[in-house]
Amino acid sequence: MPTTTLTKDTHDDAIADGIVLIDFWAAWCGPCRQFGPIFEDQSEKNPDITFAKVDTDAEQDLAGEYGIRSIPTLVVYRDGIPVFGQPGALPAPALEQLIEQVRGLDMDDVREKYAAAKAAQ
């Protein structure tokens, strides 16, 4: 499945269900241009996953909500819960491994820990 453009207006619906990978990027960013084809390739290999891109220049408010300070930054959600976030361009094998790890998460355990962390805030 090709990547989708994520905006502030589409964000909440996009992350609500399933696995969602979000690539925060900008056209002027060299590492973003290197990571882009890797991200696109994985979107084709994993049609059951949503691969979304946020242009940090066009979506400054959304990037600000995430506290993006370095691009590219990859954020991963599963069933509406953030499970990964890291700046830097990942090589293809690392992205593939991350996807498999997210697929293998025990979501009952994740939900329990996420609820506890939210309650502690």
N, C-alpha and C positions, 0 to 999 in steps of 0.2 A: 504494500500500500504506500502511495507517495506520502511525503510529509505534508502537514497542514500548518497554516499560519495561525498562531495563537495571539489573541488580543486580550485586553482587559475585559472586554464584553463577553468573549467566548471562554475565558479561562475556567470559571467554576464548573460549567457543564462538561468541559473537556477532561478535567481531572477526576470527575466523580466516580467513574467505573473503570475497571480493568487496569492494565499497565499503560502508563503514559510516560514517555521520555520527552523532556523539554530541553531544547538547545537554545540557550541565550547567545546571540551572535550579533555581529555588525559587518557590513559589506567591506569596510576599510581594514578589518582585522585579519592579518595573515594566518594565524593559527586557526581562526574560524573557517577560512577558505580551505585549509588543509583538512579540518575535521568534517566539513560539510559533506563531501562525497562518502566518507565512512558512515556517517549518520544516514544518508540517503540509501546506501547499500543495505544497511541493516533494516531500514523501513521496508524494502522490497523482500527481504528474507523473512520478515516477521510480520505478516499481514494482520495478525491478531492483536498487535500492539499499536497504540497511537504514538506516532512520532511527530512532535510539534516543534515549531521554530518560533522564537520571539526575536524580532529585530529590535535590539535595544535602543536604536536611534528613533524608530517609529513608535515604540512602546515604552517610553521612559518611565511612565508611572508604574507600569507592571514590573519593569526591571527594578525600580526603586523599592517596590513592595517586597521583592525577594532579597534586597540588599546586594544586588549584583555589583561587584567592584572590579571583576576581572572576567574577560571573555576569551574564549568560549567558556560557558558554565553549563554543566549538565545537571538537571534536576529530574528525579524519577519518583513517580507516584504509583501506588498500587491501591486500588479501591478507595481513592480519595485521601490516602495517607502518604505523606512524604517519607520515602524510604532511603533516599540517596541524594546527595548534592555535592558537587565538586567542580571547582574551576579547572580549566586545562583541557587540551585536546587529547582524547583517549585514542590509542592505536586500535585498529580493528579487533585484534584478539582480546584486548581488555574490555571493549564494549560488548563483544559476544559473551564473555565470561560474566559481566555484570548482568546482562539480560537473563542468563541462565540462573544466576543467584536470585534475582528478583522473582523469576518464575517459581523457584523452589522455596520461597518464604512460607513459613507457617503463619498464615494471616490471623488465625485466632490469637496466637501469641503476640503478633505485632499489634493487633487492636487493643489487647489488654495493656501492653506496655505504653502504647500511645495514649490511651485513656488515663493511665496513671501519671504520665508526664504532663498531660494537659491539666489534670487536677492539681498537680503540685505547683503549677504556675500561678 
